[in-house]
Amino acid sequence: METTKKAKKKPFSMNAEQIILKAYREFVLTEGKRPASVFSFTKANGLKEEEFYSLFGSFDALESSIWQGYLSTVKERLVGDQTFATYCAREKILAFYFTLAEVLKNDRSFVIQQLNDFKKMTIRPSFIKGFKKSFEDWINPILMEGKQTGEIAMRPFLDTKYDSVFWLHLMFVLQFWSKDESANFEKTDVVIEKSVNLAFDLLGKGVLDNALDFGKFLYQNR
């Protein structure tokens, strides 16, 4: 018995994705909100709904793709730097932050719009969820390197939460950057350097361990 082969769909133009992403950014920045529907959005830009859905399942997926793109660009630049592999954990994370700030600068207006919308939402938007997952996937191997070299202290129960600490730190840096009015965002560079160095001072053996030991002593002798 003969089987019917499903016809392959003809791929759309390679620049369809770029057209959609550019048009979406412009709409959000001009109107201050998402388009009313995929239909109205594609029609206004001379596209078919089918073209949109061949690339993105929704506006949520489109925004997630944009934010994933930021991280992908950062990773590509870091991997392309031959000296990056020789960095210690602190230097790798500093390089990540500085590179991310440079990448986001090229799309600053849209990023600020997204961050402002994020602050107004009671539920974490999809683009933040995906961005967080990718960030944690990247930083966890770096933190593990730091533990293996002794740069980061091994602390039962606490050291498994370090990625969450850095995620909150990243959100702080992004919010500071979004309000930074200094030339070439020099204040953000200072905040990145000082806050990452402080984080590693706390994560390394020393002050925090002494504080934990003292707290443990007080608890046991309360």
Residue, then its C-alpha position, 0 to 999 in steps of 0.5 A: m500500500e502506498t503512503t502519501k508523503k507530506a509535502k515540505k513547506k517552502p521556507f520563508s525569506m531569510n530576512a522575514e525574522q529581521i523584519i518582524l523583530k525590527a517592526y515589533r521593536e518599533f511598534v512597542l517603542t512608538e505605541g508603548k504597548r504590544p500590538a493588538s493581535v498578530f493579525s493586525f501586526t503582520k497586516a500592517n507590515g505587509l506580512k502574512e500570519e503564517e510567516f509570523y507563526s513559522l518563526f514565533g508562536s506568540f508575542d511572548a515567544l518573540e520577546s523571549s527570542i530577543w532576550q535570548g539573542y542578547l545573551s547569545t551575542v554576549k557568549e559569542r563575544l566572550v568565546g571569541d576572546q582568546t584570553f577569556a578562558t584564562y580568566c578566573a571566575r571573578e574576571k569571567i563574570l566581570a567580563f560578562y557584565f561589561t559585555l552585556a552592557e555594551v550589547l544592550k546599549n545598542d537596543r537601549s530604548f527597547v530594553i528600558q521599555q521592557l524593564n519598565d513593563f516588567k516592574k508593573m507586572t504581578i507575574r514574571p513575563s516569559f522573556i524574563k523567565g527564559f533570560k533567567k534560565s539561560f543566565e543561570d545555565w551560563i553562570n553555574p559552570i563559572l561558579m563551579e570553577g570558582k569553588q574548585t579553585g577555592e575562589i568561592a567558598m563551599r558552604p552547605f545549603l548556601d552555595t547551591k543558591y549562589d546562582s540565584v544571588f547573582w540573578l538578583h544582582l543582575m536585575f539590580v545592575l540592569q535597573f541601575w543601567s536603565k536609569d544611568e544618565s552618565a556619559n557612556f554609562e560610566k557609572t554603570d561600569v563602576v557599579i558593576e566592578k564594585s558590586v561584583n568584587l564585593a560579591f566575590d569578597l563575600l563568597g570567598k572565605g573570610v568575612l561571611d564565614n566568620a559571620l556564619d560561625f558567630g551566628k552559629f555560636l550565638y544560636q547554640n548558646r542562646 
